[in-house]
Amino acid sequence: MAGLKAGTSADFSGSLAEAIEQALAKEWQTVKGSALPGDGSDDRKLLWVAVANGLLNYLKANQNDILTSITLDSSAANTVTALELNVPE
C-alpha cells in the first residue's frame, strides 16, 4: 500500500496538494460563479505543497495522540469498521 503523498512542486499529480487545489477550484466556482483565475497558480501550488507537507508531517509526528481506538471485523480480513480520533470539538 502506498503512503500518503503530500506533493512537491515537481511532483504535484495525485497528491494532497493537488486535492487542495481541486477543492479550491470547485469552491471558487460555486461561490464566485467563475473558474479559478490562472493568475497566481504557481504561488498557490507552492502554498498547497507547504500546507500538505506541514499537515502530513504534523499528523505523523503526533500520530500517537490522534488515534483513540480501532475496531476490526475479523470475519472480513480485519477490515476497519470504526475509527475513533482524539479530536476536540
N, C-alpha and C positions, 0 to 999 in steps of 0.2 A: 504494500500500500504506500503510495506516495505521500509525502508530508505536505503540510500547508505551504503554499507559495506566496510570500509577501509580494515579490516582484522587484524588479530593478528597472531603471530607465532603459537598459539594454535588453531586458527580458521581461516584458510587460504582459504578454499574452497569457491568459489563463491564470492570472494572479489575483490576489485580494485587491491590489491597487487598481487593476483593470475593472474589477467588480464595483469598486467605489466610483470610478469614473462613469461606468454604465448607469449606476444608480443615480448619480447626479444628473446625467443627461436625461434620464426618464423623468425625474422630479422637476427639472428645469422646464421640460416640455409641458408637463402638467400644470405647473404654476404660472409660467410665463407665456405659454401658448406659442412658443417658438423653439427651434432647435438650439442646443447649447452652442454659443459662439465658438468659432475656431480660434479666435484671438486668445492668447494665453494658454493654449493647450499644453505647451511644453512645461510651463510653470505649474499647471495643475497636475500634470503627470509626476513631476518632482515632488509635489506636496503629497499626492496619494501614495507614492512609493515610501515616503518618510512615515506617513501615518500607518500604513500597513506593516512596515517593518517594526515600528515602535510598538504597535498593538501586539503583534505576534511575539516579539521579544519579551514584552511585559507579561503576557499570558504564560509563556514558557518559564520565566523567572519566578512566577507566583502560582504555578500550577497546583502546588500542594494546598494552597489557601482557597482555590476556586471550587474544587470538587468536594461535595459532601458525601454523596453515595451514588453507586451504580447498581441497578437491578438487572440481572441477566436472566434470560429464558433459556435454561439448559436443554429444553426439548427442541430448540431452534438453533443449535450450534452456538450457544452462548451469545445470542443476539441481545444487544442492549435494548431493554424495554422501558427503562426510566433512568433519568439522569438528573440528580439534584445539584444545583450550583449554589455556592455560598455568595449570593449577590444581594446586598441590602436593597430594600425597596425604597 
